[in-house]
Amino acid sequence: MKKTILALVASSVLALASETTINATMSLMTQGMNQIQAGFLYSNKKDIADGIEVLEKANAIFANVDVALFIKHNNKIQVTHNINSNLDKNIKGLKKAIAAENYTDATREYGELTSNCIACHKIVRGW
């Protein structure tokens, strides 16, 4: 009985820690996306670069989150991993376009980033 209660408490703590991690990570992603968007709107390359850095760090954290704790279907878990990989690819494309001062391609990559965010939200939030 004690082992069962201990296991329940441990799993609850882990679930809470993971939920905190995912909430903090999504908050960082939002911050990065907002900063990138503001950089585009105000023609501020530094804001774009700083936003990309925030987004890279948040995506790296998200890659290590156990999404199985809040997504119940295995096929959906794999989709979130694919989206994480797509985000990484889009972030690299965005960085490359900004470095080349090709803002048309950069905004296209930003749109792809947004699209991947929405695809994940559809899965996780049931949108």
N, C-alpha and C positions, 0 to 999 in steps of 0.2 A: 504494500500500500504506500509506504514512504517513497519507494522508487517511482511509483506512478505519479505521485504528487510532485516529486522533484523533477521528473521528466516534463510534466505539464508546465511547471513554473519556468523551467529552462527554455522550453519551446516558446512560451509566451514572451520571455525576455528577448529571445532571438528574433522573434517576429516583430516586436516593438523596435528593436535596434535596426532591423532591416527596413521597417516602415519609415523610421526616422531618416535612415540613409537615403532611401528613395525620395522622400520629400525634400531633403536638403539638396540632393542631386538635381531634381527637377527645378528647384528654385534657382540653382546655379545656371542651369540650361536656359531658363527664362531670362535671367540677368544677362547672359551672354548674347542671346538672340536680340534682346532689347537694345543692348549696346551696339551691336552690329547694325541694326536697323537705324538707330540714331546717327551712327557714323555715315551711313548712306545718305540719309535725309539732310544732314548738315555738311556733307562733303568733308568728313573728318577721318582721314586714313588711320590715325592713332586709335580712335574709338573703335573702328572696325577691327584693327589688330588686337586691341585689348579684349574685345568681345570674343574674338576667335580663341584667344588664350583661355578665357573662362570656359568657353564651350568645350575646348579640348580636354581640360581638366575634369569637367563634369562628365563628359562622355567616357573618359577613362575610369572614373568611379563607377558609372553605370554598367560598364562592361563586367565589373566584379560583383554586382548585386545579384543575389539569388532570386530571380523573378518568379521562381516556382512557389515562393511563399505567398504571392498575391495573384498569381495567374494559375488557374487549375488545369488547363488543357495543354498537354505536351506540344501539340502542333503550334499553339499560340506562343509557347515559350521559345520555340525555335524561330518563329517570326520576329520576336523581339530581339533575338541575337542577330538576325539578319539586318534588322533596322539599325541596330547599334553599329554594325559593320558599314552599312550605307552612310550613316552619319559621319563616321570616320573618313570615308572616301570623299564625301561632300565638303567636309572641313578642309581636307588637304587641297581639294579643287578650289575652294574659296581662297585659301592662303596663296595658292599659286596665281590665281587671277588678280588678287590684290597686289602681289609683288610685281606683276607685269603691268599694273595699272590698267587692267582690262575690266572696267567696272560693269560692262554689259554682261560678261561671263560671270563676274562675281555676284551680280544680283540674281542671275539664273541659278547659281549654286546655293545662294541663300534661299531661294524659292524651293529648291530640292530639299534643303535642310528642313524647312517648314513642313513640307509634304511628308517627310519621314517622321517628324514629331507627331503630326496628326494621325498618321497610320498607326503609330504605337498607342496613341491615346484612344483610338477606336477599339483596339484590343483590350487595353488595360481598363478603360473606363466604360466600355460597352457603348460608345458613341454611335 
